[in-house]
Amino acid sequence: MLFLIVFGLGLASQSPAAYRQAPPASFVLGKSPRLWGTTLLSATLCLLVIFGRVRRVEFLRKVGKPSGRVLLVLAITVVAYEAAGFTFARHLPIRLLDNLPDWAHDVLPESTFERVDFSEPNVRVAQQEMGWAIVSNLNVVQIRPGAPPARKITDSNGFPNMDESLYARADILTFGDSFTTADGVDFQFSWPQQLAALSGKRILNLARDGTYPYHFLRFAKRYGTQASQQIMIVGFGNRDSGEFYDYLDYIKLHPDIKGFDQYRRELNLQTFQVWQYPDPHYPNWLSVVSRNMLVPVSWVVPFSAATLEYMVQFSDREPPGPVAFSLGGKQITMDYYNPVVGIATTHSERLQQDFAAIVRLASEGGSKLYLVYLPSAGEVYYPLLRDASNLNALAQIAASENNSTHNRPSEAYVSLLAMASLSRTPLYDATPYLQAKARAGEQLNLEFDPHPSPLGHLRIAEFVQSIMTDKGAKDALRNNRRP
């Protein structure tokens, strides 16, 4: 019982609240001194109970040999731990729960697998047509390890605006995902807010984290029709658009699904938000051996087996560490690995239809449409590593392994460029402009996250303002990357 109590305290030390107070390295379970220290302490207390204080524990004193006492204490601990596991599974890391057998998954309630990222409050609510919505009239502060607090604001419709009159009259509508809502930075630093300050225009921002052209079209129809805007700006990023169309197909067959998060859980994809670092792509050899050995055990004592496997998985897991290098005489640090990924093409026809509908909607409403490609941090910085200096080990890996990948545009960019060409609408690529700023040593992305920094949002706002002039538009198109 003492082992269970102290080990539970060790697991509790991995909680989101504790995460904010300690560096991420201490939260890789296999490397956590706090957890190993509490485990050793609990084991010591158990040994003292078994061998030194037996006469105080009557039922143990009746067990003859010390080996029998060890087995009895172990059995009690395992049974108690299993009971606690089922009772408090909601507070265990998702990656640990992934190691449970199917029958344990079926027994646990669905709420067990619902997780909200430790960095922000629960602001998403289920909505079937759009997949999710953001809580309205929000005014909260995001807290992330190693980052300054960032204020998150939403209006009555869940969009990042403070002025409700924008829905009745706005000069510009903006659409996009988390690169346009300014995830990770204060509300006032988003590029639409900075563009409003630079241009003096009234801007209604209809962006929402994690959205696609499907959403942009419907947001414009539902919320932007009364604004009488002259300009529409759509910020496209390097995102996988196919998954949402899979969701739409799924809810046609399962109308009881209330939203995108429930759909992800139904498909056992609930691990997209985790507390600890994700598993390595290739587990260590000890993990492979232990998993095979623990399979039959897990059907009897699922939480004990899952905990042991979880600890083994992370026994040699090192934090990814920062990618650091010098550009323009200034040090750039990105404490994450941000490879450029391709866009899903399984639903390219449906994506094209939504894309073309946005173009038609702008044309019918008499609005000038600007399609802007907002690159990932990898697309901006990795091609520059050839000219960078003082590369640390991770930067050297990025420079060598990703050089060929990042010298050419991503599949997402090529796909968007093709759709823009079919719609006879120019696509303005912000990458060359941002790379020129990055080459001068500017930190355009957050150190802990691939989203733009406040300075990065300012540079995007400057780029968008420039393309709204004839000369700036011609220059931007001339500088566009080509496949």
C-alpha positions in Angstrom: 0.0 0.0 0.0 2.9 2.3 0.8 4.4 1.6 -2.6 1.1 2.4 -4.3 0.7 5.6 -2.4 4.2 6.9 -3.1 4.2 5.7 -6.7 0.9 7.5 -7.2 2.5 10.7 -5.9 5.3 10.1 -8.5 2.7 9.8 -11.3 0.9 12.9 -10.0 4.2 14.8 -10.3 3.7 14.3 -14.1 0.5 16.3 -14.1 -0.1 19.3 -16.3 0.0 21.6 -13.3 3.5 20.4 -12.4 4.6 20.6 -16.1 4.3 24.4 -16.0 6.8 24.5 -13.2 9.6 22.4 -14.5 11.6 22.0 -17.8 10.2 19.5 -20.3 13.2 17.2 -19.8 12.0 16.1 -16.4 8.7 14.9 -17.8 10.1 12.2 -20.0 9.1 9.4 -17.7 12.2 7.2 -18.0 14.4 10.2 -17.3 12.4 11.7 -14.4 14.5 11.9 -11.2 11.3 12.8 -9.3 9.5 9.6 -10.3 12.5 7.3 -9.9 13.2 8.8 -6.5 9.6 8.3 -5.3 9.7 4.7 -6.7 12.9 3.9 -4.8 11.5 5.5 -1.6 8.3 3.5 -1.8 10.3 0.2 -2.4 12.5 1.0 0.6 9.4 1.6 2.8 7.9 -1.7 1.6 11.2 -3.6 2.5 11.1 -2.0 6.0 7.6 -3.2 6.5 8.4 -6.7 5.3 11.7 -7.2 7.1 12.0 -4.7 9.9 8.5 -3.9 11.2 6.7 -7.2 10.7 5.5 -7.5 14.3 3.5 -4.4 13.8 1.6 -5.9 10.9 -0.3 -8.9 12.3 -1.3 -10.6 9.0 2.3 -10.4 7.7 3.7 -11.9 11.0 1.6 -15.0 10.4 3.3 -15.5 7.0 6.4 -17.6 7.8 9.2 -16.9 5.4 10.3 -13.5 4.2 9.8 -14.6 0.6 6.2 -15.3 1.4 5.9 -11.9 2.9 7.4 -10.3 -0.2 4.9 -12.1 -2.5 2.0 -11.2 -0.3 2.9 -7.5 -0.2 3.5 -7.6 -4.0 0.1 -9.2 -4.6 -1.7 -6.6 -2.4 0.1 -3.8 -4.2 -0.8 -5.1 -7.6 -4.4 -5.6 -6.7 -4.6 -2.1 -5.1 -2.8 -0.6 -8.1 -5.2 -2.2 -10.6 -8.2 -0.9 -8.6 -6.6 2.6 -8.5 -5.9 2.4 -12.2 -9.5 1.8 -13.1 -10.7 4.4 -10.6 -8.3 7.2 -11.6 -7.5 6.3 -15.2 -8.7 9.8 -16.2 -5.5 11.2 -14.7 -3.0 8.8 -16.3 -1.0 9.8 -19.4 -2.7 8.8 -22.7 0.4 7.0 -23.9 0.1 4.7 -20.8 -3.5 4.0 -21.5 -2.6 3.1 -25.1 -0.9 0.0 -23.8 -4.0 -1.4 -22.2 -5.7 -4.4 -23.9 -9.0 -4.0 -25.7 -11.2 -5.3 -22.9 -9.8 -2.6 -20.5 -10.5 0.1 -23.2 -14.1 -1.1 -23.5 -14.6 -1.1 -19.7 -13.3 2.4 -19.2 -15.7 5.3 -19.9 -15.2 7.5 -23.0 -14.3 10.5 -20.8 -11.1 8.7 -19.7 -9.6 9.3 -23.1 -10.6 12.9 -23.4 -7.6 15.2 -23.0 -7.1 18.9 -23.2 -3.7 20.1 -24.0 -2.0 21.3 -20.7 -1.2 24.7 -22.2 -4.7 26.1 -22.5 -8.2 25.7 -21.0 -10.9 23.6 -22.6 -12.1 26.0 -25.3 -13.3 23.6 -28.0 -16.9 22.4 -28.0 -18.5 19.8 -30.3 -20.3 21.0 -33.4 -21.3 18.4 -36.0 -21.3 20.4 -39.2 -18.0 22.2 -38.5 -16.5 19.5 -36.4 -15.9 21.8 -33.5 -16.5 25.4 -32.3 -14.6 27.7 -30.0 -16.2 28.9 -26.8 -17.7 32.4 -27.3 -16.7 35.5 -25.3 -13.5 34.0 -24.2 -10.8 36.1 -22.4 -8.2 33.7 -21.0 -4.5 33.5 -20.8 -2.5 30.6 -22.3 0.4 29.4 -20.2 3.1 27.3 -21.9 6.4 26.1 -20.5 9.2 28.5 -21.4 6.8 31.0 -23.1 5.3 34.3 -22.0 1.6 34.2 -21.2 -0.6 34.8 -24.2 -4.1 36.3 -24.0 -6.8 34.5 -26.1 -9.9 36.5 -27.1 -13.1 35.4 -28.8 -16.3 37.2 -29.8 -19.9 36.0 -29.5 -19.3 33.6 -32.5 -16.0 32.2 -31.2 -13.7 34.1 -33.6 -10.7 36.2 -32.5 -12.3 39.7 -32.5 -13.1 42.3 -29.9 -15.4 44.5 -31.9 -18.9 43.0 -32.6 -19.7 45.8 -35.0 -17.3 44.3 -37.5 -20.0 41.8 -38.5 -22.1 44.6 -39.7 -19.3 46.6 -41.5 -15.8 45.5 -42.2 -13.3 46.5 -44.9 -11.5 43.1 -44.9 -12.4 39.5 -44.0 -9.6 37.1 -43.1 -9.8 33.4 -43.0 -7.2 30.8 -41.9 -6.1 28.3 -39.2 -3.9 28.7 -36.1 -1.4 30.7 -38.1 -4.1 33.4 -38.5 -5.6 33.1 -35.0 -2.1 33.6 -33.6 -1.9 30.5 -31.5 0.7 30.8 -28.8 1.0 34.6 -28.9 -1.1 37.4 -27.5 -4.3 38.2 -29.3 -3.1 41.7 -30.3 -0.1 40.3 -32.2 -2.0 38.3 -34.7 -1.2 39.3 -38.3 -4.8 40.4 -39.0 -4.7 42.7 -35.9 -1.3 44.1 -36.9 -2.5 44.5 -40.5 -5.5 46.5 -39.2 -3.1 48.8 -37.3 -0.8 49.2 -40.3 -3.5 49.8 -42.9 -6.2 51.5 -40.8 -8.7 49.1 -42.2 -11.5 47.4 -40.2 -10.7 43.7 -40.3 -13.1 40.9 -39.3 -11.0 37.8 -38.5 -13.0 34.6 -39.2 -10.1 32.3 -38.6 -10.3 29.2 -36.4 -7.6 26.8 -35.2 -7.2 23.7 -37.4 -9.6 24.6 -40.1 -9.7 23.9 -43.9 -11.1 25.4 -47.1 -14.4 23.6 -46.2 -14.6 25.8 -43.1 -13.5 29.0 -44.8 -16.4 28.8 -47.3 -19.0 28.1 -44.7 -17.7 30.8 -42.3 -17.9 33.3 -45.1 -21.5 32.4 -45.9 -22.6 32.2 -42.3 -20.8 35.1 -40.7 -19.4 37.4 -43.4 -22.4 38.1 -45.7 -23.5 41.2 -43.8 -20.0 42.8 -43.5 -20.0 44.5 -46.9 -16.3 43.8 -47.2 -14.2 45.0 -50.1 -11.4 42.4 -49.6 -11.2 38.8 -48.6 -7.8 37.3 -47.5 -7.4 33.6 -47.1 -4.3 32.3 -45.3 -3.4 28.8 -46.4 -0.9 26.7 -44.5 0.9 23.5 -44.9 -1.9 21.3 -43.6 -3.4 17.9 -44.3 -6.9 18.6 -45.6 -8.0 15.1 -46.3 -8.9 14.1 -42.7 -11.9 16.4 -42.4 -13.5 15.0 -45.5 -13.1 11.5 -44.0 -14.9 12.9 -41.0 -17.8 14.2 -43.1 -18.1 10.7 -44.7 -18.1 9.1 -41.3 -20.9 11.2 -39.8 -23.1 10.4 -42.7 -23.0 6.8 -41.6 -22.9 7.6 -37.9 -25.2 10.6 -37.3 -24.8 10.2 -33.5 -21.3 11.5 -33.7 -21.5 15.0 -32.3 -18.2 16.5 -33.4 -14.6 16.0 -34.7 -13.1 15.1 -31.3 -15.6 12.3 -30.7 -14.8 11.0 -34.2 -11.1 10.9 -33.4 -11.8 8.9 -30.2 -14.1 6.6 -32.1 -11.3 5.7 -34.4 -8.9 5.4 -31.5 -7.0 8.5 -32.6 -7.5 10.3 -29.3 -3.8 10.5 -28.7 -3.4 13.7 -30.8 -3.2 15.6 -27.5 -0.7 14.1 -25.0 0.9 15.0 -21.7 4.4 13.6 -22.4 6.6 13.4 -25.4 5.3 11.0 -28.1 6.7 7.5 -28.4 9.9 7.2 -30.5 9.2 6.1 -34.1 11.3 3.0 -33.5 10.9 1.6 -30.0 14.1 0.6 -28.2 14.9 -3.2 -28.1 13.9 -3.5 -24.4 10.5 -2.1 -25.3 10.0 -4.6 -28.1 11.0 -7.5 -25.8 8.9 -6.3 -22.8 5.8 -5.7 -24.9 5.9 -9.3 -26.2 6.5 -10.7 -22.7 3.7 -8.5 -21.2 1.0 -9.3 -23.7 -0.5 -12.3 -21.7 0.1 -10.5 -18.4 -1.7 -7.4 -19.5 -5.0 -9.4 -19.9 -4.9 -10.2 -16.2 -3.3 -7.1 -14.7 -3.6 -4.5 -17.4 -2.5 -1.3 -15.5 0.6 -3.0 -14.0 1.7 -4.3 -17.4 0.9 -1.0 -19.1 2.9 1.0 -16.5 5.9 -1.2 -16.9 5.8 -1.1 -20.7 5.3 2.7 -20.5 8.4 3.1 -18.4 10.4 0.9 -20.7 9.3 2.8 -23.8 10.8 6.0 -22.3 13.8 4.4 -20.7 16.2 5.8 -23.4 14.0 8.6 -24.7 15.8 11.9 -24.8 14.1 15.2 -25.2 14.4 16.4 -28.8 16.2 19.5 -27.7 16.6 22.8 -29.7 17.6 23.3 -33.3 20.1 26.1 -33.0 22.1 28.0 -35.6 23.3 31.5 -36.5 21.9 33.6 -39.3 22.7 37.2 -40.0 25.0 37.3 -37.0 22.1 36.4 -34.6 21.3 33.1 -32.9 18.1 31.3 -33.9 16.6 28.6 -31.7 13.7 26.3 -32.4 12.9 23.9 -29.6 11.0 21.5 -31.7 11.4 19.5 -34.9 9.3 20.8 -37.7 9.6 18.8 -40.9 7.5 19.9 -43.9 4.7 17.4 -44.5 2.6 16.8 -47.6 -1.0 17.6 -48.1 -3.5 14.7 -48.4 -4.6 14.1 -52.0 -7.2 11.5 -51.3 -9.9 14.1 -51.4 -8.3 16.5 -53.9 -11.5 16.8 -56.0 -13.6 17.9 -53.0 -10.9 20.3 -51.8 -10.8 21.8 -55.3 -14.6 22.2 -55.2 -14.5 24.1 -51.9 -11.5 26.1 -53.1 -13.4 27.1 -56.3 -16.5 28.0 -54.3 -14.5 30.5 -52.2 -13.3 32.1 -55.4 -16.9 32.3 -56.8 -18.3 33.7 -53.5 -15.8 36.5 -53.5 -16.5 37.3 -57.1 -20.3 37.3 -56.6 -19.9 39.6 -53.6 -17.7 42.0 -55.5 -14.7 41.4 -53.1 -11.1 41.3 -54.1 -9.7 37.9 -53.1 -6.1 37.4 -52.0 -4.9 33.8 -51.5 -1.8 33.8 -49.3 0.5 30.9 -48.5 1.8 31.0 -45.0 4.9 28.7 -44.7 5.9 26.5 -41.8 9.0 27.3 -39.8 10.8 24.5 -41.6 10.0 25.9 -45.0 11.4 29.3 -44.0 14.5 28.3 -42.1 15.7 24.9 -43.3 16.7 26.0 -46.8 18.8 28.7 -45.1 20.9 26.2 -43.1 23.4 25.9 -45.9 24.4 29.5 -45.2 24.0 29.4 -41.4 26.8 29.0 -38.9 27.3 27.5 -35.5 24.9 24.6 -36.2 24.3 22.3 -33.3 23.8 18.6 -33.8 20.1 18.8 -34.5 20.6 21.6 -37.0 23.3 19.6 -38.8 20.8 16.7 -39.1 18.1 19.0 -40.4 20.6 20.5 -42.9 21.8 17.2 -44.2 18.6 15.0 -44.1 16.1 17.7 -45.1 18.2 19.7 -47.6 16.7 18.1 -50.7 13.2 18.2 -49.2 13.2 21.8 -48.3 14.9 23.1 -51.4 11.7 22.5 -53.3 8.1 23.6 -52.4 6.0 21.3 -50.3 3.2 19.2 -51.7 0.8 21.5 -50.0 2.1 24.5 -51.8 2.1 22.8 -55.2 -1.5 21.6 -54.6 -2.6 25.1 -53.7 -0.8 26.6 -56.6 -2.4 24.2 -59.0 -5.9 25.0 -57.6 -5.2 28.7 -57.8 -4.2 28.3 -61.4 -7.3 26.4 -62.3 -9.4 29.1 -60.6 -7.4 31.8 -62.4 -6.6 33.4 -59.0 -3.1 34.3 -58.0 -1.6 32.6 -55.0 0.8 34.9 -53.1 3.6 33.0 -51.4 5.0 34.7 -48.2 8.0 32.3 -48.0 10.5 34.4 -50.0 9.7 37.6 -48.1 9.9 35.8 -44.7 13.2 34.1 -45.7 14.7 37.4 -46.5 13.9 38.5 -43.0 15.1 35.3 -41.5 18.4 35.5 -43.4 18.9 38.8 -41.5 18.7 36.9 -38.2 15.1 37.5 -37.3 13.3 34.9 -35.1 10.0 34.6 -37.0 8.7 31.6 -35.2 8.2 30.8 -31.5 11.1 28.9 -29.9 8.8 26.2 -28.4 6.3 26.0 -31.2 6.2 26.2 -35.0 3.7 29.0 -35.1 4.8 32.6 -35.9 6.2 34.8 -33.2 4.8 38.3 -32.7 7.6 39.5 -35.1 6.6 36.8 -37.6 3.0 38.0 -37.5 4.2 41.5 -38.1 6.2 40.4 -41.2 3.2 38.5 -42.5 1.0 41.7 -42.0 3.6 43.7 -43.9 3.6 41.2 -46.7 -0.2 41.1 -47.0 -0.3 44.9 -47.0 2.3 45.0 -49.8 0.4 42.7 -52.1 -2.7 44.9 -51.8 -0.8 47.4 -54.0 -0.2 46.8 -57.7 3.6 46.9 -57.4 3.7 44.7 -54.3 1.4 42.1 -56.0 3.6 42.0 -59.1 6.8 41.6 -57.0 5.3 38.9 -54.9 4.1 36.9 -57.9 7.5 37.3 -59.5 9.2 36.0 -56.4 6.8 33.0 -55.9 8.5 29.7 -55.6 8.0 27.3 -58.5 7.7 23.5 -58.2 
